Amino acid sequence: MPRSLLFAVVFIEGFCSLGAEVIALRQIIPHMGSSIVVTAPTIGFFLLALALGYHAGARVEEDYCALVARNFLAAALLVGIGLAGLGVDLFFAALRPPELAYLALITGVLCPIAWLLGQTVPILSNLLQHQRAGEASGKALYYSTLGSFLGSLSLSLVVMQWLGVSAAVALCALLLVLGHALLGTRAWPTLPAGLTVATLSVVANTWLRPPIETAYASYLVEPAKYEGAINGRAFRNNSSFASLIDESEPPQYARYIRHIRSLLLDDLGFRDRHILVLGAGGFTLSHREPRNHYTYVDIDPAVRGIAEKHFLHEAARGEFVADDARRFVARTEQRFAAVLVDVYSAHSSIPGHLVTREFWQATRRVLEADGLLIANLILDSALATPYSRNLLATIESVYGRCAVEVLQKKQVLANVVVTCRNGESPEPARLFLDELNSADFDLARSR
């Protein structure tokens, strides 16, 4: 085999192996979120399978090209079908709880891809017999790692951004089919098998792809029935309901949006005030609301255009900034009368860096002196789980006592609206005891 052809195959292996990992991390977000307890095991399992692939490839003694060609074709099928949006959704629809579906997807799709492609470098290094072993393996690893570098950047920053995740899946599958063809083996009917896998991959990622897809999320607008709605429609973000709207006058929105609008407009009487919304959703907080100035911040630069075209059917009110919520509140010099934190990458899944004490402290710097923090949280309605109690305690460690309102008390999971006033850092709370009761003194100094 010409060295240039061999290194091209190794480059494709590196490009597609790390590309499969990047795609898998993106595809599980709608179902498992993007927390470190999901991403770290995914990367760990991938590296373990890759190491086992290296070990398996080192033991191969013959039929080098034929074996790598079969591996590439099998990996192409796993990538093109197993990592397609439809394939991933089937895992999570068929298996419960979602943690079981996650394990099945990782061990049944991602790890086999890593194991198959991990064999490439040690196997094909045998074809560079005229070179020293160190030189042969070093050059092969160079082209493999170069492919991994370019694959991770180009797929995440170019292909997913401009063409969508499905295009990235199809590209990786087709490149593996190309690698299979370049090896020129006759062990399998190369042309029919390659064309079959390529066709299946294109179909799964073109005709069966999600209707609206970006690098950050998959969106869907569908009819919805809810109290008081006329021709209601729902805006779904990563398989989760993000916003509701209908055609009544005035329109009926999601319950938590109605609650927050009433708080700002009726209870507090906000007029001509600046309101920051972290997490755009369907832009319904400012819908047909001209009395205040709204600034939306969302990680997905395409979300405003998608919401206007497919959900609102009109222009969204307010300014839009495509940025990470934490980065924005850490850098902006603008101050707001109220900040609404409504950030979800999937149902009940807030990105981990947006629940810490440091994040809530950063929200204080963008509030006016008497500004208001409002957080829409999806928690258990009893507020009894460790996550609920610790998240509320984290917010109150920064803002002091906050109002906590559970909107759907009969449901297992409910919208919980937390409202906090900006001000001086709270002093530690003290308990009133029969032995040492400072209630009268505290009451007097609180007036």
LONUKE-728177 format. One record per residue (C-alpha): z, x, y. Coordinates in steps of 0.001 Angstrom, whole numbers, plus 500000, padded with zeros to 6 digits. Example, Ala and Ser with C-alpha at 12.3 -4.5 7.8 and 13.67 -1.06 7.14 Angstrom:
# residues 2
507800512300495500
507140513670498940
# end
This chain:
# residues 447
500000500000500000
499178501378503483
502323502337505346
501377500188508344
501085497131506106
504366497882504399
506189498219507711
504594494971508933
506075493178505917
509474494769506568
509246493729510238
508573490130509201
511605490245506889
513881491361509735
512421488840512166
512806485912509797
516164486808508249
518001486916511558
515818484074512800
517089481935509925
520669482701510942
520026481783514590
518321478553513532
521143477633511136
523759478131513858
521782475813516139
521114473172513478
524752472685512495
525936472068516074
525245468298515983
527346467955512836
530059470636513086
530081471759516705
529898475349517901
533502476508517616
534406479954516339
535754478488513093
532190477336512340
530089480211513690
532214483032512262
532113481826508617
528381481146508970
527754484717510069
530135486019507411
528445484161504555
525045485310505814
526115488970505856
527675488683502393
524449487238500968
522463489945502747
524662492650501191
524207491124497739
520458491109498373
520523494819499204
522376495465495949
519960493357493906
516938495043495490
518271498501494734
518225497692491007
514553496690490857
512442499224488946
508948497684488759
506574495035490138
507735495777493658
505077493889495596
505033490930493218
508789490436493457
508914490701497239
505968488300497503
507794485714495383
510932486212497463
509017485659500681
507430482457499425
510753481062498173
512432481994501467
509592480328503402
510173477090501505
513925477230502132
513439477915505830
510632475420506408
512302472523504577
516001473355504248
516534474404507883
514266471732509380
516106469046511325
515348466476508643
516602468758505862
519872469538507629
520444465867508465
519966464948504800
522743467352503776
525208465769506183
524088462213505372
524430462700501615
527695464640501462
531115463730502815
533241465080504385
531012467116506740
532799470314505707
531400469844502193
527884469331503557
528303472465505667
529259474538502631
526352473113500643
523907473934503439
525183477475503902
525473478345500215
522402476395499117
519960477297501908
521067480035504316
522658482387501776
519679482260499349
517366483074502277
519493486100503172
519723487195499534
515970486924498961
514993488740502149
517761491324501815
515988492724498766
512896493667500781
513880497040502256
515373498626499110
512439497403496987
509612498432499300
511234501783500066
510174502744496542
506561502686497729
507251505563500130
507766508051497329
506076510949499108
508840510939501704
512487511882501434
514714508988500390
516583509119503679
513373509188505705
511856506299503754
514888504060503983
515474505011507626
511971504008508689
512128500795506687
515473499893508236
514122500731511675
511283498203511407
513542495621509768
516178495921512493
513507495928515199
512224492672513752
515750491247513756
516210492216517400
512936490690518519
513419487648516311
516826486786517740
515615487162521337
512208485541521064
513357482553519013
516405481734521133
515069482597524600
511372481732524278
510402479558521318
513423477236521296
513447476980525081
509765476087525488
508711474580522176
511946473429520529
513946474271517424
511399472778515039
508778475194516342
511129478101515623
511667476854512072
507926476478511471
507204479912512964
509657481661510629
508287479816507598
504677480637508485
505496484306509092
507044484508505627
503934482923504144
501915485553506017
504115488297504558
503526486838501106
499763486980501691
499885490550503067
501476491795499867
498279490775498087
499960490115494751
498307488217491930
501603487372490244
501366483868491698
498259482030492863
498711483414496350
496421481172498354
497322477732496868
501062478455496801
501082479846500320
499040476961501701
501319474443499998
504481475945501499
502839476310504913
501692472675504867
505114471367503869
506777473429506607
504372472209509284
504786468580508218
508588468813508126
508724470387511577
505940468501513327
505620464892512161
509222464648510967
510891466521513830
513462464851516150
511716462871518904
513303464795521798
514460468333521112
515527471364523162
517189474675522391
520592473104523031
520428469610521607
518435466857519968
518247463649522000
517471460081521054
517381456835523030
517852453711520930
518761450013521405
522487449288521556
524547446101521477
527877446021523279
529962443571525256
528170442111528263
524990444143527731
521467442840528268
518889444956526446
521367447771526150
520279451266525206
522194454316524057
521559457953524880
522392460108521875
523078463820522204
523221465801518936
523594462604516887
526499461411519069
526593458603521627
526646460195525085
525924457249527419
525190453533527519
523233451460530023
521585448049530124
519403445853532323
522048443486533681
522923443423537386
524984445450537942
524302447507534808
526964447761532108
527919451327531205
530121452887528544
533721451761528830
535063455135529908
532400455390532635
533343451938533942
536982452998533909
536343456201535848
534015454528538349
536685451905539032
539300454620539476
537222456563541985
535618453706543900
538221450926543758
541630452488543155
541141455622545251
538478454229547579
536322457360547496
533639457313550165
531430460243551176
533355462573548860
531983465380546679
532446464846542936
531713467446540258
530723466285536761
530862468917534014
528614467623531221
525746465466532428
525418462979529561
523125460224530797
523969460631534521
525530457153534565
528596457993536676
526417458175539793
523860455569538704
523085453369541729
526195454697543428
525218455928546940
528705456116548419
529591459622547199
527891462952546505
527627464040542877
526957467449541353
526213467575537627
526533470770535591
525073470984532085
524065473881529855
520708472270529005
518191472587531858
516004469848530347
518640467124530126
518002465606533565
514286465115532989
514934463671529540
517559461225530828
515379460076533724
512277459522531608
513709458072528423
517121456603529351
517585455732533030
513923454913533714
514524456078537276
515629459178539151
519201460324538572
521390460422541669
523009463704542609
522390467423542386
521875469072539015
522834472637538067
521833474116534711
524779476359533870
527749476785531581
530651474675532862
533192477494532780
530882479965534464
530124477449537203
533749476685538080
534535480414538050
531752481304540492
531041478402542836
532432478444546358
532086474680546786
535173472462546672
535309468925545285
537504465876545753
537318465190542005
536169467005538888
535204465080535753
535263467158532559
533058465424529984
531744468283527850
530750467689524247
528323469590522014
528764466909519332
530961463883518707
534599464821519335
533655468524519543
534351470322522824
533183473971522994
536215476164522371
536052478035525676
536367474715527546
539785473710526194
541846476803526998
544500477149529666
542249479616531502
539481477018531774
541792474360533179
543121476912535668
539531477599536726
538978473899537404
541816473989539936
540013476550542108
537108474149542739
539365471221543652
540439470335547162
544153470692547856
544804467083546848
541851466858544473
541789464982541209
540977466261537722
539642463668535273
539002464615531662
537276462362529154
538557463408525737
537785461962522313
541062462109520398
542933460148517768
544175456945519377
547789457657518402
547657461109520034
549492462378516975
547272465158515624
548018468803516458
544707469039518349
545534466047520555
549078467124521317
548171470747521976
545159469943524154
547175467559526323
549999470086526535
547525472775527603
546194470625530453
549687469697531600
550821473318531524
548396473834534409
548545470527536277
551974469186535396
552432465613534249
549120463730534023
548244460102533411
546957459632529844
545089456400529069
543830455527525583
540912453127526011
540310451994522406
543765451727520885
542618450039517653
540109452745516743
540853455941514858
539062457997517505
539182456825521106
538184457818524603
541286459229526243
541050459571530025
543424462178531454
543985462122535225
545794464963537015
546536465726540654
545979469173542089
548986470734543776
551648473355543319
552306474695539837
554817472440538072
558350473629537431
559602473558533816
560876470163532697
564562469634531923
566045467047529623
568659464523530760
571658464818528445
574983462997528338
576687466365528689
574492467557531569
572707464716533343
570820465637536529
568937462332536796
570531461211540089
570022464609541686
566385464803540558
565756461265541787
567166462082545193
565082465203545683
561961463398544484
562031460852547332
# end
